[in-house]
Amino acid sequence: MLRYRCRGAVRGGGTALVSAAVDIAWLESFLALVEHGSFTRAAEAQHISQPAFSRRIRALELWFGEDLVDRSRFPVTLTPAGVTVRAGAVQTVAGLTAVRDEIRGRQRSPADAVRVAVTHSLATSFFTGWWARCADERTIPCELLPSNTLDAYDSLLHGGCDLLLAYADPASPPGLPQSDVEWLVVATDQLAPFSATVGRRAAFALPGTRSSPVPTVVHGPGAFLGRVTDRLLQGRELFLSPVVQSDLTSALAAFVRAGVGVGWLPELLAAAGIAGGGLRRIGDPTLSARLEIRLYRMRRERIPRHAAAVWCSAAERAAVRRGAVTSPRDTPG
């Protein structure tokens, strides 16, 4: 049996690399757990899957370095550390929400702007060209809302955006409720291992050895591309030594280009480095995964006319890519 071995692994034991920044979504999920007393009910209230919800709570515990909830009891109860964190979380979330609402009130986009939530890596590698094509040379105002995947999901479900553009893993269960959301596949990409180059050769090679593991830059706890990477490498005989962790894929790409270590990156994000000779894809094809780039909208809500025009344009282009005119798929991811 082959195994995915990772010295100092972020996932699966060993020395953890903990993010220097806390995500407000983790605090919001923690407060939801306090309110509902159950991981299942709290996840349902936040419209996310229970595994995704549990990852948020675990990421927060890793950040504080303490267990915050007693999972052996039902309803879930707080540990002494959890009680302390709860008070701070209430103040932090309330304060940041008030500041956000104040700023949004002062800086409103044009009334007819299409609000598009876009995951960070797609905002820098894909969105601009895609928007120009879908806007079809018309002057359609756009409010770009870069975000991580889970926050982008929340934004769509709670009316914070009209459309959502995000990566999806076709080999994994949906990340959004199927009854509420519809989606289009607007493009595809590959998640693959990349290395900086030395001369014309890659600086690092996989799979590494027990005595000489490959330095690796990794996605943060709960990050979508991190989950895809974990699935991809499960059961593989790889010897990796995590040296950098970040929630921003573009930051990981910069570390890879600088020769810090190997990183699993979307090819679209790595394209400039490949073209310039500074990045090279490494490993065999089984170490890569197909990604879909999906455009989402709420199923039962009427979206603004400009957003509807962009959706229709994207649907037509998606049909051309498939070679036949078919209705949009109904299952989100």
N, C-alpha and C positions, 0 to 999 in steps of 0.2 A: 504493500500500500504506500503510495507516494503521499508525502505530507508537505504542507506549506509551513516551513520553519522560518521564524523571524527572530533573530537575536535582539533583545531589548524591545520586543514587539509592543506596539501600541494596543493591538488586539490579541487577546489570547495569552496574557501573562507576561512576566518579565518586567523590565523597567519601562514605565509609561512615559510618553512625551505628552505633556499637558499644554493645551493652548494657553497663551498669555492673556487672551481676551475671553470674556464671558458673553454669550449670546443672549439677548433679552428674551428670545423665544424659549430658552431653557427655563428662565425665571417664570414666564407665563405658564408654561406647562407644569412647573412645580406648584404654583399657586392653584392651578386647576386640579391637581392631584390632592392637594390639601382640602379643596372645596368638596370634591366628589368622593374621596376616600377609597377610590378604586382605579387601578390603571386602565381597566376596560372602559369604565364610564367617562373618565377624564379624557381618554383618547377620542372617544365618540364625540364628546362636547367640543373638542378642538378640530374635529373632522380630519384626523390623521390616523394612520394605522397604529395598532398597539405596539408593534416592534419599533416603529419610528418614535412613538411617544416615550417608550422605555429607554431608547438611546439618548433622548434629550435629558431625562432624569439622571442617567448614568454619567453623561458628559458633565452635568452640573456637579455631581458628587466627585468626579475626578478633579474638577477644577478647584473645589474646596478641600479636597483631600480627606473627606469624611463621608460616611454613610449618612444620608439625610432622612431616610425613611426606614421603618422596620417592616420588611416584607414578609415576616413570619406571622403577622397579625392581620386580621380583617375586621373592620375597615383598616386600611393602611394608617399607621400612626407615625408621628415624627420622632426622630431621635433628638437628644438634647441639641445637637448641632443643627438639626432641621428646624427646631423651634427658633433658634437664633437667626437662621437664614430667612425664615418666613417673614420676620419683621422687616428685615432689610429689603427683601424682595418686593413686599407691598409698597414700600416707599419708593424704591427704584423704578418699578414699572409705572406707578402712578405719576411720578415726576417726569419721566421721559415721555410718557403719553401726552401729558399736558404741554410739554415743550414742543413736541411734534405737531400737535393740533394748532398751537399758536403760530408756528412757522408756516404750516400749510395754509393757514388763514391769511397770512401776509403775502405768500408767494403762490398764487393760484395760476395754473396753466390756462391757456385759452379754453373757453367753455366747450368747444367742439374737439379738443385734443383727444386723441386715442391714447388711453393709459395702457401701456404695455409693460407688464412685469417680465423681466428677462434675467435668467441666471447669469452670474458674473462672467463666467468664461465665454458664454455666447454673446454677451454684450460687447466684448472686446474682439471677438474673432468672427462673428457671423451676422450680427443684427444689422449693421449699416447697409451692407449689400442686399440683404434679404428685404429690408424695409423699402429700399429704393425700387426694387422689382415689384413688390406687392402694392406699393402706392401708385405704381403704373404711371409715373411721371406727373401725377396730380399733386397739388399742394395740399397735403393732409397733415395737419399739425399732430405732433406726437409727444407724449410725455413718457420718457424712458425711465423705468423704475428697476434698476439693478438690485438683485437680491440673491440670497442663497435659496436652494430648492424648496425647503420646507416653508420658509417665509413667503416665497412666491405662491405656493399652494394656498397658504392662509389668505394672502391678498386676494386671490381669485375667488375663493369661497366666501369671503366676507365683503365683497364689493369694492376692494381697494384698487382693482384694475379691470379693464375691459377684456384684455387678452393676456395670455401667458405663453411665453416661449421658453421651453426647457428641454433638457436632455431626458430621455427615458431609456430604460433597459428592457428591451422586448422579451428577455428571458426571465424577468422578475414579475411578481404580482403588481397590480395597479397601485399607484400612490394616491389617487384621488377617487372619491365615490363615483361609481359608474352611473348611478341614477341621476347625478347632478351635472355631469361634465361631458362634453364631447370634444373630439380632437382630430387633428390632421397630422399626418407625417409630412413635413415640408422638406426634409433633407435627412441624410444619414452621415454618420461619422464613425471613427474607430477609436477606442481607448486602447493604447498600446504603450509598452515600455520604451523610453527614450533615454539616450545618454548624450553628453557633450562629446565632441570629437577632439582628438589630438592628432594633428596632421590630417590624414584621410581615414583614420580609424576611430572607432568608438573608444572612449576613455574607460568604459566599464563593460563587462560581459556577464551574462547570466548563464548558469544558475548560481555561481559562487560556490564556496566550500565552507565546511564547518570552521576551518581555521582561518579562512579569509572571506567573511561574508561581504556582500555587495552593499556599500552605503546607499541608502534609499531616502528620498523625500516622500512624505506620505500625507494623505488627506486627513483632515481633522475628524474627531469623533462625530459620527452621525452624518458626515458629508455624503452626498449621493454618489459621487464618483469613487469615494472610499468604499462604499458598500459594493459597488460593481467590481472593484478591484479585489475585494475580499472573496466574493463569489468566484471570480475568475481564477484565483490562486489557491482556492481550497483544495487540499490534498496534493499540491504540487511540491516537488523536492527542490525548494529554493532556499538559499541561505542569505537573508537580508538583514541589514543593520540600520534601522531608522535613525537618521541624524537631524532631520528637520520635519516639522509638522506645521501645516497651515490650512485654514478653511478656504483660502483663495487659490484656485487652480493657477491663475496667472502668476502668483508669487512662487508656487512650486516650479512652474516653467522657468522662471528666472533663475532659481537655484540649480535646476538641471543644466541650463545654458552655461552657468558659471562653473560647472564641473564639480558641484558639491556631491552629487549622487545621481542614481537612476530614479526616474519618476514615471508613473503611469499617467499619460496626458492624452487629451483628445487631439487627433491629428490636425484638426482645423486650427487649434491653438498653437501647435508646433510647426505649422506650415512655413512660416517665415524663417524659422531656424533651420528647417530642412533645406529650403531653397538657398539659404546663405551658406550652407555647409557646416553650421555650428552645432546642429543636432542630427542624430542618427537613430533610427528605430533599431532596436536590438531584440534578441530572443526569437523563438520560433513562433509561427502564427497562432499556436494554441494559447499564447500568453496575451492575446488581444481579444477584445470584445466589440461586437457591433452595437452602436448606439443609434437611437432615433432622435431626431430633433422634431419636437411636436409643438403645435400651436393649439392652445386650449381656449375654450370659452364655456360659460355656464349655459346649460341646456334650456332652462325654462325662463330665462330672463332676456328681455329685449335689450340688445346692446345699441349704442349710438350709431347713427348712420355711417359715419366714417369708419368705425370699427367693423361694421357689417360689410362695408366695401372692401376693406383689407382682408377680412375672412373669406369673402367670395373669391377674391383674386387668388388668395393662397389655395383655396379649394380647387380652382381651375388649374393652377400650376401643378398641384399634387396629382390631379387626375391625368394630366399630360405625362408626368413622370411615370405613372403606373401604366400608361398606354391605353387606358380605358376610362370612361367617365363613370364613376361610381359614387355612391353617397359616402359622406364622411363616416369613419368608424365610430363606434359608440363606446369603446372600452378605453378609458384613460390609463396612463401609466406614470 
